[in-house]
Amino acid sequence: MKTKTFQPGDLVKIHTKSKTWEGHALESHSSEIIFLKLKSGYNIGIREGEILDVKLIEKSKETKKEKVELKKDGKLRNVAMIITGGTISSRLDSKTGGVISTDAEEILNIAPEIKEICNITKIEKPFMKFSEDMSFSDWKKLAETCERLLNDDEIDGIIITHGTDFLHYTASALSFLIKNLNKPIALTYSQRSIDRASTDAALNLICSAKYATSDIAEVALVGHKNTDDEICLAMPGTKVRKMHTSRRDTFKVVSDGPIAEINSDKIKILKTFNARSKNKLELDIKFEEKVALVQIYPGQNPAILDFYEKEGYKGIILEVAGIGQVPTQDAKFNWLPKIKKAIQNGMIICATAQTIYGRLNPNIYSAGRDLEKTGIIFLEDMLSETALIKLGWVLGHKKWDAKEKMLENISNEFNKKSLS
């Protein structure tokens, strides 16, 4: 059986004794196995010896890239786009079955409606990474890029395209690293690559353009409100979390409300906001990277705190149980002595809730009051991811009173009364 009548990327139909398969041929590591990318998105391998017949349906075509001209309409506001990577910057490689990075042209061509909303006058790529590979150095570089662009009188707002997995960390980081924000920053994403018919990129980009041209000078994560492809929410950068692995409405506001509701036609303001201004944006990018997020679970050995101390960590966010409890009854798993010792040795330890929704209150149970006596800082309804970012930022300022700053509501990371 000759199967070499096709090349990687070609659409083929393969007949075996048991079944007929149709899909795009992929590069194979073995001369004895043919790999296909099926319409379902799954990859399969078929042994060449099992193949009865192969039919070439369509030869692979090179993707034509339409050059985007950054034209300027004097009636529209000017927006800069920062591309950082992630699924929204990816498309399927028909030869390998994996995804590869796209150009700015491909991202903008998925939502041509943007040119009716704003002028994309600058496109920058400070780095190209999946969000799980980002760290403080990337947040710092992103903040510096925002500072330069937003202090340019010719730029009215920013759209940042980003991977979803750790997008809420970046939204939180920019909320603390940037001071006196003068114009809107919209961080957006796609759960499906832009070459797929089911991509959520188009609406997210259109709504981000609407947000970036609004009068709201806030760091916001802009994404689908629900699974319908009709409406987006602008969500506050310090009160949002990824809640689903693959749904297009994966991001939800926690213990707060969205800033605005947006569709292709209008933006509906839902809460008070910081308005755009002619202020000069400033950065405060001091950051202590030796901070960690630790979730307490049943039977966990509190000696983990000894490890972090030994490694020179300056701060820990502890995700505690309920409204403010840790294990104490079994001497082997009693967290109180270890927490107290670490704090006495200079480590800053803060408590957040594992439950996502709700707030901590150490005064309800004796266990909570005992925990508070160790010197731990209860962070009320602050999200754990936001708390981690804030702790690193606070500890980067050696002269600050860490407890005082962690309890100060700097970027709307606290709500006096939780909404959910």
N, C-alpha and C positions, 0 to 999 in steps of 0.2 A: 504494500500500500504506500503510495507516494503521498506524503502529506506536506511536502515542501513547495506546493503550488501556491502557497499563501505566505504572507509576511506578518510580523507582529503589527497589530492595529487593524488588520483586515477583518471584515465581518464574514463569518463562515458558518456553515451548517455541517455538523459531524454526525454520521450515522454509526451506531454501535449495535451489537446484537440485542441489547435490552432497551435502548432509547435513542432518540434524536436530540442533539443539543445544538443550540444556536447562540452565538456570541462573538465577541471580538477576540481574536487570537492575541495572546500575550507572550512576551519573551519567556523562554523556559530555560531552567538550569540543567535540564536533562534532555538528551536527544530522543529518549524513549517516552517522554511524557509531553502531551500537548495541553497547554493551559488556556482556558477561556474565561473571559469576563462576561457573565450572563446579564440579561436585561434586568434581573433582580438586583444586580450589584455585587452578587457573590462571585468568587472565583472557583473554578473546579479544575482538576487535573484528570486527563484521560490517557490511559496507556495506549501507545501507538498500536500495539498488537491487538487491541480490542476494536480498532476502527475499521469499519467496512467500506465507508465512502466519505469523501470530503467534498463539499460544494462551496466554491467561492461566491459569495453573494455581492460583496461590495469591497472594492479596494480602499485602503486607508487614505484619507485626504489630509493634507497639511492644513492646520487651522490658519485661516487668513486673519491677520490682525489689522483692524482698521485704526489708523492713526487718529488720535484724539487731538483736535486743535483747541487750545485753551483760548477761545474767543471771549471777548468782553462786551457785555451789554451794559451800557451806562445806567440803565434803569434798575439793575439788579445788584445785590450785595455780593462782595467778593469773599470766597471761601477757600481756605487752603486744605489740602488733603494729606494726611500722614498715613502711609501704608507700613504696617509692621509685620504682616504675615498672617498665618492661620488659615482656616478653611475659606474665608472670604477672599483670600489671595491665592487660592489654589484651584486647579482643574485636573480632571482625570488625564493621565498619560495613557493613551490607548495601547501603547506598546508594553508597558510594564504592569498596568492595572493599578498603579499607585497614583498619588497626586503630586503635582509639581507646581511651583510658584508661577503666578501669572504676572503680566505687566499691568501697569496702571490703566492702559487702554482697555483691557478686557474687563476690568472692574467697572470703569465708567460706562462702557458700552452696554452693560447689563441693565443700566437705569438711565437711558437717554433723557428721561423727564427732568433730570437734575438741571439741565441747561436752561429750563424754563423757570427754575427756582433761584439759581445763583450762578455766578461765574466761578468755576474752579480755576483759579489763577496761578496756584502753585501746587506741585505734587512733590512730596519728599519721602524718602525711605531711610530713616536713621539706622534701621537694621531690619532683617527679615528673619523672624523666629516664630515657632509655635509658642503659644503663651506659657505652656508648662516649662519652657526653657528660659523664661525671663527671670531676672533678678533685679536687685536694687540698681545696679549700674545701667540697666535698660530703662527703668523708671526715671532715673536721673537724666538720661539722654533725651527721653521723651519730654520731660518737663522743660528742659533747656530748649528743645525745638519749639515747644508751645510758646515759651517766653519770647523767643526771637520773632516768631510769626505774629503773635497777638500784640506785640508792641510796635508792629508795622501798621501805620495808619491806613495802608491800602488793603489790609486784611480785616474782615468783619467777623470771622468765626472759623472754627476748625472742625473737620471730620477726621476721626482716627479709626481706621479699620484694623481689626484685632482678632486673634483667636479667642474662642469662647471659654476654654477650660479655666483659665486664671484671669479672665477679663475683669472680674470684680475686684481682684487685688490691684490691678492697674488703675481702675477708676478710683479706688480708695487712696492709692498712693498720690495721684495727681491732685486729689482733694486736699491733701496736707502739704505737699511740696510746693504748690502754687499759691501765692498770697496776692490779695487784691485783684482777683480775676476780673477782667474788664469786658470779656466777650464770651460767647458760648463755646463749649467744647463738647462735642458729641462723639462718644465711643460706640462703635457699632460692629456687627459681626454677621456671620452666616453659619447655620448649622449644616448646610449642604453646599458643596462647591458650585461655583457660578456657571459651570457648563451643564448642570443638571436642570431639567425642566422644573423640578420641585424646589429649586433654590429659594431661600428666603432673603437673599441679598438685595434684590431690587427694591422691595418695599422698605427695608431697613435703611438703605442708602437714600432713598427719596425722603423719608421722614427725618433722617439725620440732616439732610440739606435744609429742610424746613426749620429744624431746631437751630442749626448753625446760623441761620439768617434772622432768628428771632431776637427779642430784647432780653432774653434770659441769660445772664452771665453766671452759669453754673456748670460744673462738671457733671454730665449726665450720660448714662448708658441708655442708648436708644435701640429698642427692639420690639418684636411682635407682642401685642397684648394677649393674643390667644392664637389658636392654630389656624384661624382664617387669615387669608392674605389681604387684609383690609386696613388694619389700624395698628399703630405702634404706641408705646409709652416712652416718655422721657423719665428715667428713673434716677433718683439721687445717688451719686457715686459712692457714698458711705453706707447706704442702707439697701443694697441690692445683692442678690446671691444667685448663682447658677443652681437650679433645682431639678434639672432633668438632663440625662445624657444626650438626648437627640431631638427633643421637641423644639419647634421654632420659637415657642414662647418660654424657653428655658429660664429666663431671668425674671425674678419676682422681687418686688419691693417687700422688705420685711419690717414690721413694726413701724410703718410710716406710709405715706401715700405718694403716688407718682407726681412729678412736677407738671407734666402736661400729657395730653392725649393728642396724637398726631395722625392725620391721614394725608393722602396726596393733595388734598384741597386746602386744609386748614390746620391750625394748631389751637387746641383748647387748653387754656391755663387752668390748673387744678389747685394750685396753692401759691402762697406768697413766694417771691423769689428775689434773688439779688439781680438787679437790673444792669444791663450793659452801661459802660461809662467810658470816659476818656482817661481814667486812671492808668498809671503805668504799672503793669504787672510785675511782680517781684517773685523771686524764688527763695525757698528756704529748704535746701536739699541736704542738710546734715542728717545722717542716718547711721544708726548702729545695727550692723548686720547680725550680730550675735544675739538674736532673739528667736524664740521657738514657740510653736503651738502644740500643746499636749492635751489629748483627750483622756480623761480618766475613765477606766472601764472596770468591771467587776474582777476582782482578783489581781489587779495590776500592782506590781511592786513599786512603792514610792521611791525606791532607791534610784529610779531614773533621774531624779533631781540631782543626785550625787554626780551622775555622768555629765549632766549639763554644767554643773559647777566646775567640774574637773576640766571641761572643754572651754571654760572661760566665758560662758554665756552670761549676759548681763540682765536678761529679762525673759520671763516665761508667761505665756497666756495659758491658763489652765481651764479647759472646758469641764465644768463641774456638773454634778447631778442636780436634778430638780431645780429649786429656786436658790440653791447655794449650799450644797452638801458634798462631802467627800467621805470615803470609807474610813471608819474609825474603830469599829467594834473588835476586829481581829488585830491583835498586836502586830502581826506580820505585815498587815496591809493598812495600818493606821498612817494616814497621810499627814496628820497634824504636826508631829515632831519634825518631819523632813521639811515641810513648808516653812515652819518657824525657823529652823536652823538655816535654811538657804537665805531667807530674808534677813536674818541677823548677820549673815556673812556678806550682805550687800546686794543680793539679787532682788530685782523688782519682779514680784509675781502678782498677776491680775487674774480675776475670775470672770469667765463668761459662761453663758448657758449652753448646754448641749442641744437644747430643744429647738433652737433657731428662733421660734416665736416666744414672746413673753419677756419677763425681766427678772433679774435676781433680787432677792430680798433676804438678807441674813437674819432678820429679826423675827421670822415666823417660827423657826424651830431652834431648839438648843444647839443642834448640830451646826446650824448656820452661824450662831453667835460664837460658838467655839472656833469655827474656822476664821471668823473675822478677827478674833483675838491674836491670831498668828501674825497679823500685819498685812494680809493679802488685801488687794484693792478690788472691790466689787464694781464691775463695769455696767451695772444695770441692764439696759437692753441693747448694748453695743454688740454688733456681730463679731464673731471670733476672728474672721479674716480682716475686718476693719481694725479690730483691736491689735492684731499682730503688726499691721502696718503702722498704726499710731504709736505703739510702744517702741518700735525701731526708730521712728522719727523723733519721739520725745527723748529717748536715751541718747540720740545723737547730739543733743544739747546738754553738755556736761554740767552747766550751771543751773539748769532748770530743776525745780522741785518736781520729781517724777509723779508723785501721787497727785499733787495739785493739778498738773497739766493733764494727766490721764482722766481726771474727773471734770476737766473744763470742756464745755461743748464748743469745739473749734470749727468743725465742718459739718454740723448737724448730724453727728454720729450718735447723739443721744436724743431720745424723745422723753419729755417729762411724763407723758402718759402713752403707753403702747397702744397702737390702733388695732393690733391683732394678737 
